[in-house]
Amino acid sequence: MGLAAGLCTSFSFVPQVLKAWRERDTEAISKRMYVASLIAYSLWIVHGLMITSVPVILFNAVNVVFAGLVLAMKLRGLKPEEGR
């Protein structure tokens, strides 16, 4: 059950990563949401280490990578507003 849930959660990021990568458009992506997600996934990894659960550790590590990629694309795509 944990493996199936982990696969679904982790691969739910794939469409967002691909869309941001291909279109180079991250305007609608929330920085705060991805920062919060990275913190949450990191805490899940710590929890997984504490209970020695490979699926929890593995899939949350994958989630950190995917969420980190999206956040990096968002931050890299930021442009200063004109006139400031």
PyMOL Python script that loads the backbone (N, CA, C, O; Angstrom):
from pymol import cmd

cmd.read_pdbstr("""\
ATOM      1  N   MET A   1       0.828  -1.183   0.000  1.00  0.00           N
ATOM      2  CA  MET A   1       0.000   0.000   0.000  1.00  0.00           C
ATOM      3  C   MET A   1       0.882   1.260   0.000  1.00  0.00           C
ATOM      4  O   MET A   1       0.610   2.212  -0.732  1.00  0.00           O
ATOM      5  N   GLY A   2       1.927   1.256   0.818  1.00  0.00           N
ATOM      6  CA  GLY A   2       2.836   2.398   0.886  1.00  0.00           C
ATOM      7  C   GLY A   2       3.543   2.658  -0.436  1.00  0.00           C
ATOM      8  O   GLY A   2       3.736   3.807  -0.834  1.00  0.00           O
ATOM      9  N   LEU A   3       3.930   1.575  -1.117  1.00  0.00           N
ATOM     10  CA  LEU A   3       4.590   1.732  -2.410  1.00  0.00           C
ATOM     11  C   LEU A   3       3.655   2.345  -3.442  1.00  0.00           C
ATOM     12  O   LEU A   3       4.064   3.216  -4.210  1.00  0.00           O
ATOM     13  N   ALA A   4       2.409   1.899  -3.466  1.00  0.00           N
ATOM     14  CA  ALA A   4       1.442   2.439  -4.431  1.00  0.00           C
ATOM     15  C   ALA A   4       1.172   3.919  -4.136  1.00  0.00           C
ATOM     16  O   ALA A   4       1.129   4.740  -5.052  1.00  0.00           O
ATOM     17  N   ALA A   5       0.991   4.249  -2.866  1.00  0.00           N
ATOM     18  CA  ALA A   5       0.744   5.646  -2.492  1.00  0.00           C
ATOM     19  C   ALA A   5       1.948   6.512  -2.827  1.00  0.00           C
ATOM     20  O   ALA A   5       1.794   7.625  -3.330  1.00  0.00           O
ATOM     21  N   GLY A   6       3.135   6.013  -2.554  1.00  0.00           N
ATOM     22  CA  GLY A   6       4.349   6.758  -2.853  1.00  0.00           C
ATOM     23  C   GLY A   6       4.522   7.004  -4.339  1.00  0.00           C
ATOM     24  O   GLY A   6       4.892   8.102  -4.756  1.00  0.00           O
ATOM     25  N   LEU A   7       4.256   5.992  -5.131  1.00  0.00           N
ATOM     26  CA  LEU A   7       4.354   6.152  -6.583  1.00  0.00           C
ATOM     27  C   LEU A   7       3.385   7.217  -7.084  1.00  0.00           C
ATOM     28  O   LEU A   7       3.757   8.076  -7.884  1.00  0.00           O
ATOM     29  N   CYS A   8       2.150   7.159  -6.616  1.00  0.00           N
ATOM     30  CA  CYS A   8       1.144   8.144  -7.042  1.00  0.00           C
ATOM     31  C   CYS A   8       1.554   9.554  -6.639  1.00  0.00           C
ATOM     32  O   CYS A   8       1.456  10.485  -7.438  1.00  0.00           O
ATOM     33  N   THR A   9       2.010   9.710  -5.403  1.00  0.00           N
ATOM     34  CA  THR A   9       2.403  11.031  -4.923  1.00  0.00           C
ATOM     35  C   THR A   9       3.598  11.572  -5.707  1.00  0.00           C
ATOM     36  O   THR A   9       3.590  12.712  -6.171  1.00  0.00           O
ATOM     37  N   SER A  10       4.610  10.744  -5.842  1.00  0.00           N
ATOM     38  CA  SER A  10       5.825  11.200  -6.514  1.00  0.00           C
ATOM     39  C   SER A  10       5.589  11.516  -7.982  1.00  0.00           C
ATOM     40  O   SER A  10       6.058  12.537  -8.485  1.00  0.00           O
ATOM     41  N   PHE A  11       4.879  10.663  -8.656  1.00  0.00           N
ATOM     42  CA  PHE A  11       4.696  10.882 -10.083  1.00  0.00           C
ATOM     43  C   PHE A  11       3.631  11.923 -10.397  1.00  0.00           C
ATOM     44  O   PHE A  11       3.449  12.291 -11.558  1.00  0.00           O
ATOM     45  N   SER A  12       2.923  12.404  -9.374  1.00  0.00           N
ATOM     46  CA  SER A  12       1.998  13.507  -9.608  1.00  0.00           C
ATOM     47  C   SER A  12       2.761  14.795  -9.928  1.00  0.00           C
ATOM     48  O   SER A  12       2.187  15.729 -10.487  1.00  0.00           O
ATOM     49  N   PHE A  13       4.045  14.850  -9.582  1.00  0.00           N
ATOM     50  CA  PHE A  13       4.875  16.011  -9.892  1.00  0.00           C
ATOM     51  C   PHE A  13       5.333  16.035 -11.356  1.00  0.00           C
ATOM     52  O   PHE A  13       5.636  17.103 -11.889  1.00  0.00           O
ATOM     53  N   VAL A  14       5.384  14.901 -11.991  1.00  0.00           N
ATOM     54  CA  VAL A  14       5.957  14.804 -13.334  1.00  0.00           C
ATOM     55  C   VAL A  14       5.300  15.761 -14.327  1.00  0.00           C
ATOM     56  O   VAL A  14       6.023  16.451 -15.046  1.00  0.00           O
ATOM     57  N   PRO A  15       3.969  15.840 -14.408  1.00  0.00           N
ATOM     58  CA  PRO A  15       3.374  16.782 -15.373  1.00  0.00           C
ATOM     59  C   PRO A  15       3.778  18.239 -15.114  1.00  0.00           C
ATOM     60  O   PRO A  15       4.015  18.996 -16.055  1.00  0.00           O
ATOM     61  N   GLN A  16       3.855  18.630 -13.833  1.00  0.00           N
ATOM     62  CA  GLN A  16       4.239  20.013 -13.511  1.00  0.00           C
ATOM     63  C   GLN A  16       5.683  20.285 -13.903  1.00  0.00           C
ATOM     64  O   GLN A  16       5.990  21.335 -14.468  1.00  0.00           O
ATOM     65  N   VAL A  17       6.563  19.348 -13.606  1.00  0.00           N
ATOM     66  CA  VAL A  17       7.976  19.504 -13.958  1.00  0.00           C
ATOM     67  C   VAL A  17       8.125  19.606 -15.474  1.00  0.00           C
ATOM     68  O   VAL A  17       8.826  20.488 -15.970  1.00  0.00           O
ATOM     69  N   LEU A  18       7.475  18.715 -16.207  1.00  0.00           N
ATOM     70  CA  LEU A  18       7.585  18.724 -17.666  1.00  0.00           C
ATOM     71  C   LEU A  18       7.009  20.003 -18.267  1.00  0.00           C
ATOM     72  O   LEU A  18       7.602  20.583 -19.175  1.00  0.00           O
ATOM     73  N   LYS A  19       5.849  20.445 -17.763  1.00  0.00           N
ATOM     74  CA  LYS A  19       5.237  21.664 -18.297  1.00  0.00           C
ATOM     75  C   LYS A  19       6.121  22.882 -18.042  1.00  0.00           C
ATOM     76  O   LYS A  19       6.330  23.700 -18.938  1.00  0.00           O
ATOM     77  N   ALA A  20       6.635  23.001 -16.827  1.00  0.00           N
ATOM     78  CA  ALA A  20       7.505  24.143 -16.507  1.00  0.00           C
ATOM     79  C   ALA A  20       8.780  24.087 -17.336  1.00  0.00           C
ATOM     80  O   ALA A  20       9.257  25.121 -17.805  1.00  0.00           O
ATOM     81  N   TRP A  21       9.330  22.909 -17.522  1.00  0.00           N
ATOM     82  CA  TRP A  21      10.567  22.742 -18.275  1.00  0.00           C
ATOM     83  C   TRP A  21      10.363  23.092 -19.752  1.00  0.00           C
ATOM     84  O   TRP A  21      11.146  23.845 -20.333  1.00  0.00           O
ATOM     85  N   ARG A  22       9.305  22.539 -20.352  1.00  0.00           N
ATOM     86  CA  ARG A  22       9.070  22.744 -21.784  1.00  0.00           C
ATOM     87  C   ARG A  22       8.649  24.162 -22.121  1.00  0.00           C
ATOM     88  O   ARG A  22       9.141  24.754 -23.082  1.00  0.00           O
ATOM     89  N   GLU A  23       7.728  24.709 -21.319  1.00  0.00           N
ATOM     90  CA  GLU A  23       7.162  26.013 -21.640  1.00  0.00           C
ATOM     91  C   GLU A  23       7.934  27.169 -21.025  1.00  0.00           C
ATOM     92  O   GLU A  23       7.717  28.325 -21.391  1.00  0.00           O
ATOM     93  N   ARG A  24       8.822  26.873 -20.105  1.00  0.00           N
ATOM     94  CA  ARG A  24       9.586  27.912 -19.396  1.00  0.00           C
ATOM     95  C   ARG A  24       8.656  28.948 -18.762  1.00  0.00           C
ATOM     96  O   ARG A  24       9.008  30.118 -18.619  1.00  0.00           O
ATOM     97  N   ASP A  25       7.448  28.482 -18.383  1.00  0.00           N
ATOM     98  CA  ASP A  25       6.459  29.380 -17.788  1.00  0.00           C
ATOM     99  C   ASP A  25       6.132  28.899 -16.386  1.00  0.00           C
ATOM    100  O   ASP A  25       5.508  27.853 -16.207  1.00  0.00           O
ATOM    101  N   THR A  26       6.557  29.664 -15.397  1.00  0.00           N
ATOM    102  CA  THR A  26       6.312  29.306 -14.005  1.00  0.00           C
ATOM    103  C   THR A  26       5.494  30.382 -13.301  1.00  0.00           C
ATOM    104  O   THR A  26       5.445  30.428 -12.072  1.00  0.00           O
ATOM    105  N   GLU A  27       4.860  31.235 -14.075  1.00  0.00           N
ATOM    106  CA  GLU A  27       4.097  32.355 -13.519  1.00  0.00           C
ATOM    107  C   GLU A  27       3.037  31.899 -12.520  1.00  0.00           C
ATOM    108  O   GLU A  27       2.871  32.521 -11.470  1.00  0.00           O
ATOM    109  N   ALA A  28       2.326  30.834 -12.830  1.00  0.00           N
ATOM    110  CA  ALA A  28       1.214  30.387 -11.987  1.00  0.00           C
ATOM    111  C   ALA A  28       1.654  29.498 -10.829  1.00  0.00           C
ATOM    112  O   ALA A  28       0.818  29.046 -10.046  1.00  0.00           O
ATOM    113  N   ILE A  29       2.932  29.246 -10.714  1.00  0.00           N
ATOM    114  CA  ILE A  29       3.431  28.363  -9.656  1.00  0.00           C
ATOM    115  C   ILE A  29       3.708  29.179  -8.396  1.00  0.00           C
ATOM    116  O   ILE A  29       4.349  30.229  -8.449  1.00  0.00           O
ATOM    117  N   SER A  30       3.219  28.682  -7.272  1.00  0.00           N
ATOM    118  CA  SER A  30       3.395  29.364  -5.994  1.00  0.00           C
ATOM    119  C   SER A  30       4.717  28.964  -5.347  1.00  0.00           C
ATOM    120  O   SER A  30       4.958  27.788  -5.073  1.00  0.00           O
ATOM    121  N   LYS A  31       5.574  29.963  -5.106  1.00  0.00           N
ATOM    122  CA  LYS A  31       6.852  29.699  -4.413  1.00  0.00           C
ATOM    123  C   LYS A  31       6.586  29.177  -3.005  1.00  0.00           C
ATOM    124  O   LYS A  31       7.210  28.213  -2.562  1.00  0.00           O
ATOM    125  N   ARG A  32       5.665  29.817  -2.316  1.00  0.00           N
ATOM    126  CA  ARG A  32       5.388  29.428  -0.926  1.00  0.00           C
ATOM    127  C   ARG A  32       4.928  27.989  -0.820  1.00  0.00           C
ATOM    128  O   ARG A  32       5.315  27.279   0.108  1.00  0.00           O
ATOM    129  N   MET A  33       4.109  27.555  -1.758  1.00  0.00           N
ATOM    130  CA  MET A  33       3.619  26.180  -1.729  1.00  0.00           C
ATOM    131  C   MET A  33       4.764  25.192  -1.905  1.00  0.00           C
ATOM    132  O   MET A  33       4.814  24.169  -1.222  1.00  0.00           O
ATOM    133  N   TYR A  34       5.676  25.490  -2.811  1.00  0.00           N
ATOM    134  CA  TYR A  34       6.785  24.573  -3.049  1.00  0.00           C
ATOM    135  C   TYR A  34       7.807  24.604  -1.918  1.00  0.00           C
ATOM    136  O   TYR A  34       8.414  23.578  -1.613  1.00  0.00           O
ATOM    137  N   VAL A  35       8.007  25.753  -1.295  1.00  0.00           N
ATOM    138  CA  VAL A  35       8.885  25.819  -0.123  1.00  0.00           C
ATOM    139  C   VAL A  35       8.272  24.998   1.010  1.00  0.00           C
ATOM    140  O   VAL A  35       8.966  24.224   1.670  1.00  0.00           O
ATOM    141  N   ALA A  36       6.968  25.172   1.230  1.00  0.00           N
ATOM    142  CA  ALA A  36       6.281  24.400   2.274  1.00  0.00           C
ATOM    143  C   ALA A  36       6.353  22.906   1.964  1.00  0.00           C
ATOM    144  O   ALA A  36       6.555  22.092   2.865  1.00  0.00           O
ATOM    145  N   SER A  37       6.189  22.551   0.707  1.00  0.00           N
ATOM    146  CA  SER A  37       6.270  21.141   0.309  1.00  0.00           C
ATOM    147  C   SER A  37       7.658  20.567   0.578  1.00  0.00           C
ATOM    148  O   SER A  37       7.786  19.452   1.084  1.00  0.00           O
ATOM    149  N   LEU A  38       8.694  21.327   0.240  1.00  0.00           N
ATOM    150  CA  LEU A  38      10.064  20.862   0.486  1.00  0.00           C
ATOM    151  C   LEU A  38      10.308  20.636   1.977  1.00  0.00           C
ATOM    152  O   LEU A  38      10.946  19.657   2.364  1.00  0.00           O
ATOM    153  N   ILE A  39       9.807  21.533   2.800  1.00  0.00           N
ATOM    154  CA  ILE A  39       9.953  21.353   4.251  1.00  0.00           C
ATOM    155  C   ILE A  39       9.205  20.108   4.703  1.00  0.00           C
ATOM    156  O   ILE A  39       9.740  19.306   5.469  1.00  0.00           O
ATOM    157  N   ALA A  40       7.976  19.943   4.237  1.00  0.00           N
ATOM    158  CA  ALA A  40       7.176  18.781   4.621  1.00  0.00           C
ATOM    159  C   ALA A  40       7.835  17.473   4.182  1.00  0.00           C
ATOM    160  O   ALA A  40       7.915  16.527   4.966  1.00  0.00           O
ATOM    161  N   TYR A  41       8.302  17.413   2.941  1.00  0.00           N
ATOM    162  CA  TYR A  41       8.941  16.185   2.460  1.00  0.00           C
ATOM    163  C   TYR A  41      10.219  15.883   3.234  1.00  0.00           C
ATOM    164  O   TYR A  41      10.531  14.723   3.501  1.00  0.00           O
ATOM    165  N   SER A  42      10.949  16.923   3.589  1.00  0.00           N
ATOM    166  CA  SER A  42      12.163  16.727   4.387  1.00  0.00           C
ATOM    167  C   SER A  42      11.824  16.161   5.764  1.00  0.00           C
ATOM    168  O   SER A  42      12.523  15.285   6.271  1.00  0.00           O
ATOM    169  N   LEU A  43      10.763  16.659   6.355  1.00  0.00           N
ATOM    170  CA  LEU A  43      10.338  16.129   7.651  1.00  0.00           C
ATOM    171  C   LEU A  43       9.873  14.677   7.535  1.00  0.00           C
ATOM    172  O   LEU A  43      10.117  13.867   8.429  1.00  0.00           O
ATOM    173  N   TRP A  44       9.203  14.357   6.429  1.00  0.00           N
ATOM    174  CA  TRP A  44       8.808  12.967   6.198  1.00  0.00           C
ATOM    175  C   TRP A  44      10.030  12.060   6.060  1.00  0.00           C
ATOM    176  O   TRP A  44      10.010  10.916   6.515  1.00  0.00           O
ATOM    177  N   ILE A  45      11.080  12.562   5.439  1.00  0.00           N
ATOM    178  CA  ILE A  45      12.310  11.764   5.330  1.00  0.00           C
ATOM    179  C   ILE A  45      12.870  11.492   6.722  1.00  0.00           C
ATOM    180  O   ILE A  45      13.265  10.366   7.025  1.00  0.00           O
ATOM    181  N   VAL A  46      12.904  12.513   7.564  1.00  0.00           N
ATOM    182  CA  VAL A  46      13.382  12.330   8.943  1.00  0.00           C
ATOM    183  C   VAL A  46      12.513  11.302   9.656  1.00  0.00           C
ATOM    184  O   VAL A  46      13.026  10.418  10.341  1.00  0.00           O
ATOM    185  N   HIS A  47      11.207  11.418   9.497  1.00  0.00           N
ATOM    186  CA  HIS A  47      10.293  10.444  10.107  1.00  0.00           C
ATOM    187  C   HIS A  47      10.577   9.037   9.574  1.00  0.00           C
ATOM    188  O   HIS A  47      10.628   8.073  10.338  1.00  0.00           O
ATOM    189  N   GLY A  48      10.761   8.933   8.259  1.00  0.00           N
ATOM    190  CA  GLY A  48      11.067   7.636   7.662  1.00  0.00           C
ATOM    191  C   GLY A  48      12.349   7.036   8.213  1.00  0.00           C
ATOM    192  O   GLY A  48      12.431   5.827   8.433  1.00  0.00           O
ATOM    193  N   LEU A  49      13.349   7.878   8.437  1.00  0.00           N
ATOM    194  CA  LEU A  49      14.598   7.399   9.038  1.00  0.00           C
ATOM    195  C   LEU A  49      14.364   6.925  10.469  1.00  0.00           C
ATOM    196  O   LEU A  49      14.933   5.922  10.899  1.00  0.00           O
ATOM    197  N   MET A  50      13.521   7.652  11.203  1.00  0.00           N
ATOM    198  CA  MET A  50      13.240   7.284  12.590  1.00  0.00           C
ATOM    199  C   MET A  50      12.516   5.944  12.701  1.00  0.00           C
ATOM    200  O   MET A  50      12.752   5.181  13.638  1.00  0.00           O
ATOM    201  N   ILE A  51      11.635   5.661  11.741  1.00  0.00           N
ATOM    202  CA  ILE A  51      10.885   4.404  11.794  1.00  0.00           C
ATOM    203  C   ILE A  51      11.460   3.364  10.832  1.00  0.00           C
ATOM    204  O   ILE A  51      10.896   2.283  10.661  1.00  0.00           O
ATOM    205  N   THR A  52      12.576   3.700  10.212  1.00  0.00           N
ATOM    206  CA  THR A  52      13.258   2.847   9.223  1.00  0.00           C
ATOM    207  C   THR A  52      12.305   2.292   8.155  1.00  0.00           C
ATOM    208  O   THR A  52      12.226   1.085   7.926  1.00  0.00           O
ATOM    209  N   SER A  53      11.594   3.212   7.521  1.00  0.00           N
ATOM    210  CA  SER A  53      10.668   2.843   6.464  1.00  0.00           C
ATOM    211  C   SER A  53      11.246   3.258   5.116  1.00  0.00           C
ATOM    212  O   SER A  53      11.307   4.445   4.794  1.00  0.00           O
ATOM    213  N   VAL A  54      11.665   2.278   4.337  1.00  0.00           N
ATOM    214  CA  VAL A  54      12.259   2.556   3.029  1.00  0.00           C
ATOM    215  C   VAL A  54      11.288   3.286   2.101  1.00  0.00           C
ATOM    216  O   VAL A  54      11.700   4.250   1.457  1.00  0.00           O
ATOM    217  N   PRO A  55      10.004   2.871   1.998  1.00  0.00           N
ATOM    218  CA  PRO A  55       9.109   3.610   1.103  1.00  0.00           C
ATOM    219  C   PRO A  55       8.952   5.086   1.500  1.00  0.00           C
ATOM    220  O   PRO A  55       8.931   5.955   0.628  1.00  0.00           O
ATOM    221  N   VAL A  56       8.844   5.373   2.780  1.00  0.00           N
ATOM    222  CA  VAL A  56       8.688   6.759   3.223  1.00  0.00           C
ATOM    223  C   VAL A  56       9.927   7.561   2.866  1.00  0.00           C
ATOM    224  O   VAL A  56       9.821   8.685   2.375  1.00  0.00           O
ATOM    225  N   ILE A  57      11.089   6.999   3.107  1.00  0.00           N
ATOM    226  CA  ILE A  57      12.345   7.691   2.801  1.00  0.00           C
ATOM    227  C   ILE A  57      12.502   7.871   1.293  1.00  0.00           C
ATOM    228  O   ILE A  57      12.775   8.975   0.822  1.00  0.00           O
ATOM    229  N   LEU A  58      12.334   6.801   0.548  1.00  0.00           N
ATOM    230  CA  LEU A  58      12.554   6.801  -0.893  1.00  0.00           C
ATOM    231  C   LEU A  58      11.639   7.773  -1.629  1.00  0.00           C
ATOM    232  O   LEU A  58      12.107   8.617  -2.392  1.00  0.00           O
ATOM    233  N   PHE A  59      10.342   7.652  -1.399  1.00  0.00           N
ATOM    234  CA  PHE A  59       9.413   8.474  -2.167  1.00  0.00           C
ATOM    235  C   PHE A  59       9.455   9.940  -1.754  1.00  0.00           C
ATOM    236  O   PHE A  59       9.237  10.821  -2.585  1.00  0.00           O
ATOM    237  N   ASN A  60       9.728  10.210  -0.498  1.00  0.00           N
ATOM    238  CA  ASN A  60       9.846  11.606  -0.115  1.00  0.00           C
ATOM    239  C   ASN A  60      11.145  12.213  -0.631  1.00  0.00           C
ATOM    240  O   ASN A  60      11.202  13.417  -0.883  1.00  0.00           O
ATOM    241  N   ALA A  61      12.181  11.409  -0.791  1.00  0.00           N
ATOM    242  CA  ALA A  61      13.408  11.897  -1.422  1.00  0.00           C
ATOM    243  C   ALA A  61      13.135  12.244  -2.891  1.00  0.00           C
ATOM    244  O   ALA A  61      13.620  13.257  -3.395  1.00  0.00           O
ATOM    245  N   VAL A  62      12.363  11.403  -3.565  1.00  0.00           N
ATOM    246  CA  VAL A  62      11.972  11.687  -4.945  1.00  0.00           C
ATOM    247  C   VAL A  62      11.144  12.973  -4.994  1.00  0.00           C
ATOM    248  O   VAL A  62      11.327  13.802  -5.885  1.00  0.00           O
ATOM    249  N   ASN A  63      10.235  13.132  -4.034  1.00  0.00           N
ATOM    250  CA  ASN A  63       9.406  14.344  -3.979  1.00  0.00           C
ATOM    251  C   ASN A  63      10.251  15.589  -3.760  1.00  0.00           C
ATOM    252  O   ASN A  63       9.967  16.638  -4.339  1.00  0.00           O
ATOM    253  N   VAL A  64      11.284  15.486  -2.933  1.00  0.00           N
ATOM    254  CA  VAL A  64      12.193  16.619  -2.708  1.00  0.00           C
ATOM    255  C   VAL A  64      12.869  17.005  -4.021  1.00  0.00           C
ATOM    256  O   VAL A  64      13.002  18.190  -4.330  1.00  0.00           O
ATOM    257  N   VAL A  65      13.290  16.019  -4.782  1.00  0.00           N
ATOM    258  CA  VAL A  65      13.951  16.300  -6.065  1.00  0.00           C
ATOM    259  C   VAL A  65      12.982  16.997  -7.024  1.00  0.00           C
ATOM    260  O   VAL A  65      13.316  18.030  -7.604  1.00  0.00           O
ATOM    261  N   PHE A  66      11.785  16.432  -7.188  1.00  0.00           N
ATOM    262  CA  PHE A  66      10.825  17.023  -8.118  1.00  0.00           C
ATOM    263  C   PHE A  66      10.383  18.417  -7.672  1.00  0.00           C
ATOM    264  O   PHE A  66      10.364  19.347  -8.478  1.00  0.00           O
ATOM    265  N   ALA A  67      10.031  18.566  -6.399  1.00  0.00           N
ATOM    266  CA  ALA A  67       9.604  19.878  -5.895  1.00  0.00           C
ATOM    267  C   ALA A  67      10.766  20.871  -5.985  1.00  0.00           C
ATOM    268  O   ALA A  67      10.554  22.045  -6.289  1.00  0.00           O
ATOM    269  N   GLY A  68      11.982  20.408  -5.722  1.00  0.00           N
ATOM    270  CA  GLY A  68      13.156  21.270  -5.833  1.00  0.00           C
ATOM    271  C   GLY A  68      13.384  21.739  -7.255  1.00  0.00           C
ATOM    272  O   GLY A  68      13.752  22.891  -7.486  1.00  0.00           O
ATOM    273  N   LEU A  69      13.165  20.845  -8.211  1.00  0.00           N
ATOM    274  CA  LEU A  69      13.304  21.230  -9.621  1.00  0.00           C
ATOM    275  C   LEU A  69      12.298  22.307 -10.004  1.00  0.00           C
ATOM    276  O   LEU A  69      12.650  23.297 -10.645  1.00  0.00           O
ATOM    277  N   VAL A  70      11.044  22.108  -9.609  1.00  0.00           N
ATOM    278  CA  VAL A  70      10.020  23.092  -9.934  1.00  0.00           C
ATOM    279  C   VAL A  70      10.342  24.429  -9.265  1.00  0.00           C
ATOM    280  O   VAL A  70      10.238  25.478  -9.901  1.00  0.00           O
ATOM    281  N   LEU A  71      10.731  24.402  -7.996  1.00  0.00           N
ATOM    282  CA  LEU A  71      11.068  25.634  -7.294  1.00  0.00           C
ATOM    283  C   LEU A  71      12.276  26.319  -7.925  1.00  0.00           C
ATOM    284  O   LEU A  71      12.297  27.543  -8.060  1.00  0.00           O
ATOM    285  N   ALA A  72      13.270  25.545  -8.307  1.00  0.00           N
ATOM    286  CA  ALA A  72      14.450  26.124  -8.959  1.00  0.00           C
ATOM    287  C   ALA A  72      14.072  26.792 -10.279  1.00  0.00           C
ATOM    288  O   ALA A  72      14.565  27.874 -10.594  1.00  0.00           O
ATOM    289  N   MET A  73      13.201  26.148 -11.047  1.00  0.00           N
ATOM    290  CA  MET A  73      12.756  26.754 -12.303  1.00  0.00           C
ATOM    291  C   MET A  73      11.970  28.032 -12.025  1.00  0.00           C
ATOM    292  O   MET A  73      12.093  29.013 -12.759  1.00  0.00           O
ATOM    293  N   LYS A  74      11.167  28.020 -10.970  1.00  0.00           N
ATOM    294  CA  LYS A  74      10.401  29.213 -10.599  1.00  0.00           C
ATOM    295  C   LYS A  74      11.345  30.352 -10.211  1.00  0.00           C
ATOM    296  O   LYS A  74      11.190  31.477 -10.684  1.00  0.00           O
ATOM    297  N   LEU A  75      12.309  30.064  -9.364  1.00  0.00           N
ATOM    298  CA  LEU A  75      13.238  31.098  -8.914  1.00  0.00           C
ATOM    299  C   LEU A  75      14.124  31.605 -10.045  1.00  0.00           C
ATOM    300  O   LEU A  75      14.417  32.798 -10.125  1.00  0.00           O
ATOM    301  N   ARG A  76      14.546  30.702 -10.911  1.00  0.00           N
ATOM    302  CA  ARG A  76      15.381  31.097 -12.045  1.00  0.00           C
ATOM    303  C   ARG A  76      14.596  31.938 -13.035  1.00  0.00           C
ATOM    304  O   ARG A  76      15.172  32.773 -13.733  1.00  0.00           O
ATOM    305  N   GLY A  77      13.298  31.730 -13.104  1.00  0.00           N
ATOM    306  CA  GLY A  77      12.462  32.449 -14.053  1.00  0.00           C
ATOM    307  C   GLY A  77      11.997  33.792 -13.558  1.00  0.00           C
ATOM    308  O   GLY A  77      11.350  34.534 -14.297  1.00  0.00           O
ATOM    309  N   LEU A  78      12.317  34.127 -12.302  1.00  0.00           N
ATOM    310  CA  LEU A  78      11.885  35.417 -11.764  1.00  0.00           C
ATOM    311  C   LEU A  78      12.584  36.560 -12.479  1.00  0.00           C
ATOM    312  O   LEU A  78      13.792  36.521 -12.710  1.00  0.00           O
ATOM    313  N   LYS A  79      11.821  37.561 -12.820  1.00  0.00           N
ATOM    314  CA  LYS A  79      12.372  38.738 -13.483  1.00  0.00           C
ATOM    315  C   LYS A  79      11.999  39.961 -12.660  1.00  0.00           C
ATOM    316  O   LYS A  79      10.864  40.076 -12.198  1.00  0.00           O
ATOM    317  N   PRO A  80      12.941  40.868 -12.473  1.00  0.00           N
ATOM    318  CA  PRO A  80      12.590  42.081 -11.739  1.00  0.00           C
ATOM    319  C   PRO A  80      11.529  42.871 -12.490  1.00  0.00           C
ATOM    320  O   PRO A  80      11.543  42.945 -13.719  1.00  0.00           O
ATOM    321  N   GLU A  81      10.611  43.459 -11.734  1.00  0.00           N
ATOM    322  CA  GLU A  81       9.567  44.251 -12.369  1.00  0.00           C
ATOM    323  C   GLU A  81      10.167  45.520 -12.942  1.00  0.00           C
ATOM    324  O   GLU A  81      11.074  46.114 -12.359  1.00  0.00           O
ATOM    325  N   GLU A  82       9.648  45.928 -14.094  1.00  0.00           N
ATOM    326  CA  GLU A  82      10.175  47.138 -14.741  1.00  0.00           C
ATOM    327  C   GLU A  82       9.844  48.356 -13.886  1.00  0.00           C
ATOM    328  O   GLU A  82       8.776  48.428 -13.278  1.00  0.00           O
ATOM    329  N   GLY A  83      10.757  49.299 -13.845  1.00  0.00           N
ATOM    330  CA  GLY A  83      10.528  50.521 -13.118  1.00  0.00           C
ATOM    331  C   GLY A  83      10.919  50.461 -11.658  1.00  0.00           C
ATOM    332  O   GLY A  83      10.706  51.430 -10.929  1.00  0.00           O
ATOM    333  N   ARG A  84      11.481  49.362 -11.213  1.00  0.00           N
ATOM    334  CA  ARG A  84      11.888  49.238  -9.809  1.00  0.00           C
ATOM    335  C   ARG A  84      13.366  49.191  -9.693  1.00  0.00           C
ATOM    336  O   ARG A  84      13.895  49.088  -8.586  1.00  0.00           O
TER     337      ARG A  84
END
""", "prot")
cmd.dss("prot")
cmd.show_as("cartoon", "prot")
cmd.util.cbc("prot")
cmd.orient("prot")
